[in-house]
Amino acid sequence: MTRQITEQELTEFLFDRLIVHGPSGPDTEWLRPACQQVATELLEEAEIFYKESDRVLDGGA
């Protein structure tokens, strides 16, 4: 099952998971921008992978 996810949804998911599983403390200002960057990179990589897998499935045309 696949589901579309926005960059913002992925950012919030990463942020929430890191807050839950990471060390607690007041020094988390860097965390949200880092999550945004990771979300952007993951979605770009996933899009490239998805496009490449489509090309392979249709015979490379």
PDB file of N, H, CA, C and O in Angstrom:
ATOM      1  N   MET A   1       0.841  -1.173   0.000  1.00  0.00           N
ATOM      2  CA  MET A   1       0.000   0.000   0.000  1.00  0.00           C
ATOM      3  C   MET A   1       0.892   1.243   0.000  1.00  0.00           C
ATOM      4  O   MET A   1       1.780   1.378   0.842  1.00  0.00           O
ATOM      5  N   THR A   2       0.652   2.138  -0.937  1.00  0.00           N
ATOM      6  H   THR A   2      -0.069   2.029  -1.621  1.00  0.00           H
ATOM      7  CA  THR A   2       1.408   3.383  -0.983  1.00  0.00           C
ATOM      8  C   THR A   2       0.512   4.541  -0.599  1.00  0.00           C
ATOM      9  O   THR A   2      -0.706   4.502  -0.769  1.00  0.00           O
ATOM     10  N   ARG A   3       1.149   5.569  -0.077  1.00  0.00           N
ATOM     11  H   ARG A   3       2.139   5.602   0.062  1.00  0.00           H
ATOM     12  CA  ARG A   3       0.408   6.752   0.350  1.00  0.00           C
ATOM     13  C   ARG A   3       1.243   7.972   0.012  1.00  0.00           C
ATOM     14  O   ARG A   3       2.457   7.980   0.216  1.00  0.00           O
ATOM     15  N   GLN A   4       0.596   8.993  -0.500  1.00  0.00           N
ATOM     16  H   GLN A   4      -0.390   8.986  -0.665  1.00  0.00           H
ATOM     17  CA  GLN A   4       1.277  10.256  -0.768  1.00  0.00           C
ATOM     18  C   GLN A   4       1.553  10.953   0.558  1.00  0.00           C
ATOM     19  O   GLN A   4       0.711  10.949   1.455  1.00  0.00           O
ATOM     20  N   ILE A   5       2.717  11.542   0.677  1.00  0.00           N
ATOM     21  H   ILE A   5       3.401  11.546  -0.053  1.00  0.00           H
ATOM     22  CA  ILE A   5       3.060  12.287   1.887  1.00  0.00           C
ATOM     23  C   ILE A   5       3.704  13.597   1.453  1.00  0.00           C
ATOM     24  O   ILE A   5       4.528  13.628   0.538  1.00  0.00           O
ATOM     25  N   THR A   6       3.321  14.660   2.114  1.00  0.00           N
ATOM     26  H   THR A   6       2.653  14.634   2.857  1.00  0.00           H
ATOM     27  CA  THR A   6       3.901  15.955   1.778  1.00  0.00           C
ATOM     28  C   THR A   6       5.218  16.132   2.521  1.00  0.00           C
ATOM     29  O   THR A   6       5.511  15.430   3.489  1.00  0.00           O
ATOM     30  N   GLU A   7       5.992  17.077   2.044  1.00  0.00           N
ATOM     31  H   GLU A   7       5.754  17.647   1.257  1.00  0.00           H
ATOM     32  CA  GLU A   7       7.260  17.377   2.699  1.00  0.00           C
ATOM     33  C   GLU A   7       7.024  17.834   4.139  1.00  0.00           C
ATOM     34  O   GLU A   7       7.777  17.469   5.042  1.00  0.00           O
ATOM     35  N   GLN A   8       5.979  18.630   4.348  1.00  0.00           N
ATOM     36  H   GLN A   8       5.367  18.926   3.614  1.00  0.00           H
ATOM     37  CA  GLN A   8       5.679  19.125   5.697  1.00  0.00           C
ATOM     38  C   GLN A   8       5.260  17.981   6.622  1.00  0.00           C
ATOM     39  O   GLN A   8       5.672  17.944   7.781  1.00  0.00           O
ATOM     40  N   GLU A   9       4.450  17.052   6.125  1.00  0.00           N
ATOM     41  H   GLU A   9       4.115  17.082   5.183  1.00  0.00           H
ATOM     42  CA  GLU A   9       4.051  15.895   6.936  1.00  0.00           C
ATOM     43  C   GLU A   9       5.265  15.059   7.328  1.00  0.00           C
ATOM     44  O   GLU A   9       5.375  14.604   8.467  1.00  0.00           O
ATOM     45  N   LEU A  10       6.163  14.862   6.387  1.00  0.00           N
ATOM     46  H   LEU A  10       6.074  15.232   5.462  1.00  0.00           H
ATOM     47  CA  LEU A  10       7.367  14.091   6.685  1.00  0.00           C
ATOM     48  C   LEU A  10       8.250  14.826   7.685  1.00  0.00           C
ATOM     49  O   LEU A  10       8.829  14.208   8.578  1.00  0.00           O
ATOM     50  N   THR A  11       8.354  16.137   7.537  1.00  0.00           N
ATOM     51  H   THR A  11       7.884  16.640   6.811  1.00  0.00           H
ATOM     52  CA  THR A  11       9.129  16.945   8.484  1.00  0.00           C
ATOM     53  C   THR A  11       8.582  16.791   9.893  1.00  0.00           C
ATOM     54  O   THR A  11       9.337  16.550  10.834  1.00  0.00           O
ATOM     55  N   GLU A  12       7.273  16.931  10.040  1.00  0.00           N
ATOM     56  H   GLU A  12       6.659  17.127   9.275  1.00  0.00           H
ATOM     57  CA  GLU A  12       6.649  16.814  11.359  1.00  0.00           C
ATOM     58  C   GLU A  12       6.814  15.410  11.929  1.00  0.00           C
ATOM     59  O   GLU A  12       7.054  15.252  13.127  1.00  0.00           O
ATOM     60  N   PHE A  13       6.689  14.387  11.081  1.00  0.00           N
ATOM     61  H   PHE A  13       6.494  14.515  10.109  1.00  0.00           H
ATOM     62  CA  PHE A  13       6.873  13.013  11.536  1.00  0.00           C
ATOM     63  C   PHE A  13       8.291  12.810  12.064  1.00  0.00           C
ATOM     64  O   PHE A  13       8.481  12.261  13.150  1.00  0.00           O
ATOM     65  N   LEU A  14       9.284  13.254  11.295  1.00  0.00           N
ATOM     66  H   LEU A  14       9.129  13.699  10.413  1.00  0.00           H
ATOM     67  CA  LEU A  14      10.675  13.116  11.736  1.00  0.00           C
ATOM     68  C   LEU A  14      10.920  13.868  13.032  1.00  0.00           C
ATOM     69  O   LEU A  14      11.557  13.348  13.947  1.00  0.00           O
ATOM     70  N   PHE A  15      10.416  15.086  13.110  1.00  0.00           N
ATOM     71  H   PHE A  15       9.898  15.509  12.366  1.00  0.00           H
ATOM     72  CA  PHE A  15      10.589  15.905  14.309  1.00  0.00           C
ATOM     73  C   PHE A  15       9.980  15.209  15.525  1.00  0.00           C
ATOM     74  O   PHE A  15      10.619  15.110  16.573  1.00  0.00           O
ATOM     75  N   ASP A  16       8.749  14.729  15.383  1.00  0.00           N
ATOM     76  H   ASP A  16       8.230  14.809  14.532  1.00  0.00           H
ATOM     77  CA  ASP A  16       8.073  14.043  16.493  1.00  0.00           C
ATOM     78  C   ASP A  16       8.837  12.803  16.938  1.00  0.00           C
ATOM     79  O   ASP A  16       9.012  12.576  18.135  1.00  0.00           O
ATOM     80  N   ARG A  17       9.291  12.002  15.982  1.00  0.00           N
ATOM     81  H   ARG A  17       9.149  12.186  15.009  1.00  0.00           H
ATOM     82  CA  ARG A  17      10.013  10.772  16.319  1.00  0.00           C
ATOM     83  C   ARG A  17      11.331  11.089  17.006  1.00  0.00           C
ATOM     84  O   ARG A  17      11.701  10.414  17.967  1.00  0.00           O
ATOM     85  N   LEU A  18      12.039  12.094  16.539  1.00  0.00           N
ATOM     86  H   LEU A  18      11.739  12.643  15.759  1.00  0.00           H
ATOM     87  CA  LEU A  18      13.321  12.440  17.162  1.00  0.00           C
ATOM     88  C   LEU A  18      13.131  13.014  18.556  1.00  0.00           C
ATOM     89  O   LEU A  18      13.942  12.757  19.446  1.00  0.00           O
ATOM     90  N   ILE A  19      12.081  13.782  18.758  1.00  0.00           N
ATOM     91  H   ILE A  19      11.422  13.991  18.036  1.00  0.00           H
ATOM     92  CA  ILE A  19      11.791  14.317  20.096  1.00  0.00           C
ATOM     93  C   ILE A  19      11.473  13.166  21.051  1.00  0.00           C
ATOM     94  O   ILE A  19      11.936  13.159  22.192  1.00  0.00           O
ATOM     95  N   VAL A  20      10.686  12.197  20.591  1.00  0.00           N
ATOM     96  H   VAL A  20      10.310  12.203  19.664  1.00  0.00           H
ATOM     97  CA  VAL A  20      10.293  11.066  21.434  1.00  0.00           C
ATOM     98  C   VAL A  20      11.495  10.185  21.763  1.00  0.00           C
ATOM     99  O   VAL A  20      11.660   9.765  22.909  1.00  0.00           O
ATOM    100  N   HIS A  21      12.333   9.904  20.768  1.00  0.00           N
ATOM    101  H   HIS A  21      12.198  10.245  19.838  1.00  0.00           H
ATOM    102  CA  HIS A  21      13.412   8.936  20.953  1.00  0.00           C
ATOM    103  C   HIS A  21      14.779   9.561  21.227  1.00  0.00           C
ATOM    104  O   HIS A  21      15.725   8.853  21.570  1.00  0.00           O
ATOM    105  N   GLY A  22      14.886  10.865  21.080  1.00  0.00           N
ATOM    106  H   GLY A  22      14.117  11.441  20.801  1.00  0.00           H
ATOM    107  CA  GLY A  22      16.177  11.520  21.266  1.00  0.00           C
ATOM    108  C   GLY A  22      16.372  12.005  22.690  1.00  0.00           C
ATOM    109  O   GLY A  22      15.474  11.899  23.525  1.00  0.00           O
ATOM    110  N   PRO A  23      17.557  12.538  22.956  1.00  0.00           N
ATOM    111  CA  PRO A  23      17.813  13.089  24.292  1.00  0.00           C
ATOM    112  C   PRO A  23      16.977  14.344  24.510  1.00  0.00           C
ATOM    113  O   PRO A  23      16.786  15.142  23.593  1.00  0.00           O
ATOM    114  N   SER A  24      16.493  14.504  25.707  1.00  0.00           N
ATOM    115  H   SER A  24      16.648  13.855  26.452  1.00  0.00           H
ATOM    116  CA  SER A  24      15.688  15.689  25.988  1.00  0.00           C
ATOM    117  C   SER A  24      16.598  16.815  26.444  1.00  0.00           C
ATOM    118  O   SER A  24      17.695  16.583  26.954  1.00  0.00           O
ATOM    119  N   GLY A  25      16.133  18.015  26.255  1.00  0.00           N
ATOM    120  H   GLY A  25      15.243  18.204  25.841  1.00  0.00           H
ATOM    121  CA  GLY A  25      16.913  19.176  26.666  1.00  0.00           C
ATOM    122  C   GLY A  25      16.473  20.407  25.903  1.00  0.00           C
ATOM    123  O   GLY A  25      15.709  20.319  24.941  1.00  0.00           O
ATOM    124  N   PRO A  26      16.961  21.552  26.338  1.00  0.00           N
ATOM    125  CA  PRO A  26      16.524  22.805  25.725  1.00  0.00           C
ATOM    126  C   PRO A  26      17.181  23.095  24.368  1.00  0.00           C
ATOM    127  O   PRO A  26      16.719  23.973  23.639  1.00  0.00           O
ATOM    128  N   ASP A  27      18.233  22.382  24.027  1.00  0.00           N
ATOM    129  H   ASP A  27      18.608  21.669  24.618  1.00  0.00           H
ATOM    130  CA  ASP A  27      18.978  22.674  22.806  1.00  0.00           C
ATOM    131  C   ASP A  27      18.432  21.884  21.615  1.00  0.00           C
ATOM    132  O   ASP A  27      19.107  20.997  21.093  1.00  0.00           O
ATOM    133  N   THR A  28      17.214  22.208  21.188  1.00  0.00           N
ATOM    134  H   THR A  28      16.666  22.929  21.613  1.00  0.00           H
ATOM    135  CA  THR A  28      16.621  21.520  20.042  1.00  0.00           C
ATOM    136  C   THR A  28      16.261  22.487  18.919  1.00  0.00           C
ATOM    137  O   THR A  28      15.522  22.115  18.008  1.00  0.00           O
ATOM    138  N   GLU A  29      16.767  23.720  18.962  1.00  0.00           N
ATOM    139  H   GLU A  29      17.368  24.022  19.702  1.00  0.00           H
ATOM    140  CA  GLU A  29      16.455  24.698  17.914  1.00  0.00           C
ATOM    141  C   GLU A  29      16.913  24.225  16.538  1.00  0.00           C
ATOM    142  O   GLU A  29      16.292  24.564  15.530  1.00  0.00           O
ATOM    143  N   TRP A  30      17.971  23.458  16.488  1.00  0.00           N
ATOM    144  H   TRP A  30      18.475  23.183  17.306  1.00  0.00           H
ATOM    145  CA  TRP A  30      18.522  22.961  15.232  1.00  0.00           C
ATOM    146  C   TRP A  30      17.676  21.834  14.644  1.00  0.00           C
ATOM    147  O   TRP A  30      17.780  21.531  13.456  1.00  0.00           O
ATOM    148  N   LEU A  31      16.831  21.208  15.486  1.00  0.00           N
ATOM    149  H   LEU A  31      16.747  21.454  16.451  1.00  0.00           H
ATOM    150  CA  LEU A  31      16.169  19.973  15.096  1.00  0.00           C
ATOM    151  C   LEU A  31      15.147  20.155  13.975  1.00  0.00           C
ATOM    152  O   LEU A  31      15.156  19.386  13.014  1.00  0.00           O
ATOM    153  N   ARG A  32      14.278  21.139  14.073  1.00  0.00           N
ATOM    154  H   ARG A  32      14.270  21.764  14.854  1.00  0.00           H
ATOM    155  CA  ARG A  32      13.242  21.312  13.047  1.00  0.00           C
ATOM    156  C   ARG A  32      13.860  21.632  11.676  1.00  0.00           C
ATOM    157  O   ARG A  32      13.466  21.016  10.687  1.00  0.00           O
ATOM    158  N   PRO A  33      14.815  22.573  11.581  1.00  0.00           N
ATOM    159  CA  PRO A  33      15.440  22.799  10.268  1.00  0.00           C
ATOM    160  C   PRO A  33      16.151  21.553   9.726  1.00  0.00           C
ATOM    161  O   PRO A  33      16.146  21.303   8.521  1.00  0.00           O
ATOM    162  N   ALA A  34      16.756  20.784  10.621  1.00  0.00           N
ATOM    163  H   ALA A  34      16.760  20.987  11.600  1.00  0.00           H
ATOM    164  CA  ALA A  34      17.413  19.548  10.184  1.00  0.00           C
ATOM    165  C   ALA A  34      16.386  18.558   9.649  1.00  0.00           C
ATOM    166  O   ALA A  34      16.623  17.903   8.633  1.00  0.00           O
ATOM    167  N   CYS A  35      15.255  18.449  10.325  1.00  0.00           N
ATOM    168  H   CYS A  35      15.063  18.981  11.149  1.00  0.00           H
ATOM    169  CA  CYS A  35      14.185  17.557   9.862  1.00  0.00           C
ATOM    170  C   CYS A  35      13.668  18.005   8.500  1.00  0.00           C
ATOM    171  O   CYS A  35      13.396  17.173   7.635  1.00  0.00           O
ATOM    172  N   GLN A  36      13.532  19.302   8.308  1.00  0.00           N
ATOM    173  H   GLN A  36      13.753  19.978   9.011  1.00  0.00           H
ATOM    174  CA  GLN A  36      13.080  19.840   7.021  1.00  0.00           C
ATOM    175  C   GLN A  36      14.052  19.458   5.911  1.00  0.00           C
ATOM    176  O   GLN A  36      13.634  19.046   4.829  1.00  0.00           O
ATOM    177  N   GLN A  37      15.334  19.593   6.176  1.00  0.00           N
ATOM    178  H   GLN A  37      15.674  19.927   7.055  1.00  0.00           H
ATOM    179  CA  GLN A  37      16.348  19.254   5.172  1.00  0.00           C
ATOM    180  C   GLN A  37      16.321  17.767   4.850  1.00  0.00           C
ATOM    181  O   GLN A  37      16.391  17.381   3.683  1.00  0.00           O
ATOM    182  N   VAL A  38      16.221  16.941   5.870  1.00  0.00           N
ATOM    183  H   VAL A  38      16.165  17.255   6.818  1.00  0.00           H
ATOM    184  CA  VAL A  38      16.178  15.490   5.656  1.00  0.00           C
ATOM    185  C   VAL A  38      14.921  15.103   4.884  1.00  0.00           C
ATOM    186  O   VAL A  38      14.983  14.263   3.986  1.00  0.00           O
ATOM    187  N   ALA A  39      13.784  15.703   5.223  1.00  0.00           N
ATOM    188  H   ALA A  39      13.734  16.385   5.952  1.00  0.00           H
ATOM    189  CA  ALA A  39      12.535  15.414   4.516  1.00  0.00           C
ATOM    190  C   ALA A  39      12.668  15.764   3.037  1.00  0.00           C
ATOM    191  O   ALA A  39      12.262  14.989   2.171  1.00  0.00           O
ATOM    192  N   THR A  40      13.229  16.916   2.758  1.00  0.00           N
ATOM    193  H   THR A  40      13.559  17.546   3.462  1.00  0.00           H
ATOM    194  CA  THR A  40      13.429  17.340   1.370  1.00  0.00           C
ATOM    195  C   THR A  40      14.297  16.339   0.620  1.00  0.00           C
ATOM    196  O   THR A  40      13.958  15.924  -0.488  1.00  0.00           O
ATOM    197  N   GLU A  41      15.404  15.957   1.218  1.00  0.00           N
ATOM    198  H   GLU A  41      15.679  16.294   2.119  1.00  0.00           H
ATOM    199  CA  GLU A  41      16.321  15.022   0.572  1.00  0.00           C
ATOM    200  C   GLU A  41      15.690  13.647   0.381  1.00  0.00           C
ATOM    201  O   GLU A  41      15.858  13.030  -0.671  1.00  0.00           O
ATOM    202  N   LEU A  42      14.971  13.164   1.382  1.00  0.00           N
ATOM    203  H   LEU A  42      14.835  13.665   2.237  1.00  0.00           H
ATOM    204  CA  LEU A  42      14.322  11.854   1.262  1.00  0.00           C
ATOM    205  C   LEU A  42      13.292  11.841   0.143  1.00  0.00           C
ATOM    206  O   LEU A  42      13.237  10.896  -0.644  1.00  0.00           O
ATOM    207  N   LEU A  43      12.473  12.893   0.072  1.00  0.00           N
ATOM    208  H   LEU A  43      12.518  13.660   0.712  1.00  0.00           H
ATOM    209  CA  LEU A  43      11.449  12.939  -0.964  1.00  0.00           C
ATOM    210  C   LEU A  43      12.065  13.083  -2.352  1.00  0.00           C
ATOM    211  O   LEU A  43      11.552  12.510  -3.313  1.00  0.00           O
ATOM    212  N   GLU A  44      13.144  13.829  -2.471  1.00  0.00           N
ATOM    213  H   GLU A  44      13.561  14.295  -1.690  1.00  0.00           H
ATOM    214  CA  GLU A  44      13.830  13.937  -3.763  1.00  0.00           C
ATOM    215  C   GLU A  44      14.400  12.586  -4.173  1.00  0.00           C
ATOM    216  O   GLU A  44      14.258  12.179  -5.327  1.00  0.00           O
ATOM    217  N   GLU A  45      15.038  11.892  -3.248  1.00  0.00           N
ATOM    218  H   GLU A  45      15.153  12.222  -2.311  1.00  0.00           H
ATOM    219  CA  GLU A  45      15.602  10.572  -3.547  1.00  0.00           C
ATOM    220  C   GLU A  45      14.498   9.575  -3.891  1.00  0.00           C
ATOM    221  O   GLU A  45      14.647   8.774  -4.814  1.00  0.00           O
ATOM    222  N   ALA A  46      13.402   9.623  -3.157  1.00  0.00           N
ATOM    223  H   ALA A  46      13.281  10.274  -2.407  1.00  0.00           H
ATOM    224  CA  ALA A  46      12.290   8.706  -3.414  1.00  0.00           C
ATOM    225  C   ALA A  46      11.699   8.969  -4.793  1.00  0.00           C
ATOM    226  O   ALA A  46      11.339   8.027  -5.500  1.00  0.00           O
ATOM    227  N   GLU A  47      11.593  10.228  -5.181  1.00  0.00           N
ATOM    228  H   GLU A  47      11.885  10.992  -4.606  1.00  0.00           H
ATOM    229  CA  GLU A  47      11.050  10.571  -6.494  1.00  0.00           C
ATOM    230  C   GLU A  47      11.968  10.063  -7.597  1.00  0.00           C
ATOM    231  O   GLU A  47      11.500   9.524  -8.600  1.00  0.00           O
ATOM    232  N   ILE A  48      13.265  10.234  -7.416  1.00  0.00           N
ATOM    233  H   ILE A  48      13.645  10.672  -6.602  1.00  0.00           H
ATOM    234  CA  ILE A  48      14.222   9.743  -8.403  1.00  0.00           C
ATOM    235  C   ILE A  48      14.134   8.226  -8.492  1.00  0.00           C
ATOM    236  O   ILE A  48      14.114   7.676  -9.594  1.00  0.00           O
ATOM    237  N   PHE A  49      14.083   7.549  -7.369  1.00  0.00           N
ATOM    238  H   PHE A  49      14.099   7.996  -6.474  1.00  0.00           H
ATOM    239  CA  PHE A  49      13.982   6.094  -7.345  1.00  0.00           C
ATOM    240  C   PHE A  49      12.695   5.643  -8.017  1.00  0.00           C
ATOM    241  O   PHE A  49      12.701   4.700  -8.808  1.00  0.00           O
ATOM    242  N   TYR A  50      11.584   6.318  -7.702  1.00  0.00           N
ATOM    243  H   TYR A  50      11.580   7.084  -7.059  1.00  0.00           H
ATOM    244  CA  TYR A  50      10.290   5.957  -8.269  1.00  0.00           C
ATOM    245  C   TYR A  50      10.314   6.123  -9.786  1.00  0.00           C
ATOM    246  O   TYR A  50       9.835   5.252 -10.512  1.00  0.00           O
ATOM    247  N   LYS A  51      10.865   7.230 -10.266  1.00  0.00           N
ATOM    248  H   LYS A  51      11.254   7.938  -9.677  1.00  0.00           H
ATOM    249  CA  LYS A  51      10.938   7.460 -11.709  1.00  0.00           C
ATOM    250  C   LYS A  51      11.822   6.418 -12.379  1.00  0.00           C
ATOM    251  O   LYS A  51      11.492   5.934 -13.461  1.00  0.00           O
ATOM    252  N   GLU A  52      12.938   6.065 -11.753  1.00  0.00           N
ATOM    253  H   GLU A  52      13.207   6.458 -10.873  1.00  0.00           H
ATOM    254  CA  GLU A  52      13.823   5.059 -12.325  1.00  0.00           C
ATOM    255  C   GLU A  52      13.156   3.694 -12.343  1.00  0.00           C
ATOM    256  O   GLU A  52      13.329   2.949 -13.307  1.00  0.00           O
ATOM    257  N   SER A  53      12.405   3.344 -11.316  1.00  0.00           N
ATOM    258  H   SER A  53      12.264   3.949 -10.533  1.00  0.00           H
ATOM    259  CA  SER A  53      11.739   2.046 -11.291  1.00  0.00           C
ATOM    260  C   SER A  53      10.640   1.993 -12.343  1.00  0.00           C
ATOM    261  O   SER A  53      10.406   0.930 -12.919  1.00  0.00           O
ATOM    262  N   ASP A  54       9.956   3.105 -12.614  1.00  0.00           N
ATOM    263  H   ASP A  54      10.146   3.969 -12.146  1.00  0.00           H
ATOM    264  CA  ASP A  54       8.954   3.148 -13.682  1.00  0.00           C
ATOM    265  C   ASP A  54       9.610   2.898 -15.033  1.00  0.00           C
ATOM    266  O   ASP A  54       9.069   2.174 -15.868  1.00  0.00           O
ATOM    267  N   ARG A  55      10.769   3.496 -15.243  1.00  0.00           N
ATOM    268  H   ARG A  55      11.209   4.085 -14.565  1.00  0.00           H
ATOM    269  CA  ARG A  55      11.472   3.345 -16.511  1.00  0.00           C
ATOM    270  C   ARG A  55      11.878   1.891 -16.726  1.00  0.00           C
ATOM    271  O   ARG A  55      11.799   1.381 -17.843  1.00  0.00           O
ATOM    272  N   VAL A  56      12.304   1.239 -15.680  1.00  0.00           N
ATOM    273  H   VAL A  56      12.369   1.654 -14.773  1.00  0.00           H
ATOM    274  CA  VAL A  56      12.698  -0.165 -15.783  1.00  0.00           C
ATOM    275  C   VAL A  56      11.476  -1.032 -16.065  1.00  0.00           C
ATOM    276  O   VAL A  56      11.547  -1.956 -16.875  1.00  0.00           O
ATOM    277  N   LEU A  57      10.365  -0.745 -15.410  1.00  0.00           N
ATOM    278  H   LEU A  57      10.308   0.006 -14.752  1.00  0.00           H
ATOM    279  CA  LEU A  57       9.155  -1.539 -15.598  1.00  0.00           C
ATOM    280  C   LEU A  57       8.605  -1.424 -17.011  1.00  0.00           C
ATOM    281  O   LEU A  57       8.055  -2.392 -17.535  1.00  0.00           O
ATOM    282  N   ASP A  58       8.742  -0.254 -17.644  1.00  0.00           N
ATOM    283  H   ASP A  58       9.189   0.533 -17.218  1.00  0.00           H
ATOM    284  CA  ASP A  58       8.191  -0.106 -18.990  1.00  0.00           C
ATOM    285  C   ASP A  58       9.218  -0.430 -20.084  1.00  0.00           C
ATOM    286  O   ASP A  58       9.033  -0.063 -21.244  1.00  0.00           O
ATOM    287  N   GLY A  59      10.276  -1.106 -19.709  1.00  0.00           N
ATOM    288  H   GLY A  59      10.426  -1.403 -18.766  1.00  0.00           H
ATOM    289  CA  GLY A  59      11.261  -1.537 -20.685  1.00  0.00           C
ATOM    290  C   GLY A  59      12.314  -0.504 -21.013  1.00  0.00           C
ATOM    291  O   GLY A  59      13.068  -0.662 -21.974  1.00  0.00           O
ATOM    292  N   GLY A  60      12.372   0.550 -20.227  1.00  0.00           N
ATOM    293  H   GLY A  60      11.759   0.679 -19.447  1.00  0.00           H
ATOM    294  CA  GLY A  60      13.391   1.565 -20.439  1.00  0.00           C
ATOM    295  C   GLY A  60      13.049   2.560 -21.527  1.00  0.00           C
ATOM    296  O   GLY A  60      13.904   3.349 -21.929  1.00  0.00           O
ATOM    297  N   ALA A  61      11.833   2.542 -22.006  1.00  0.00           N
ATOM    298  H   ALA A  61      11.139   1.902 -21.679  1.00  0.00           H
ATOM    299  CA  ALA A  61      11.436   3.464 -23.087  1.00  0.00           C
ATOM    300  C   ALA A  61      11.291   4.879 -22.614  1.00  0.00           C
ATOM    301  O   ALA A  61      10.964   5.764 -23.406  1.00  0.00           O
TER     302      ALA A  61
END
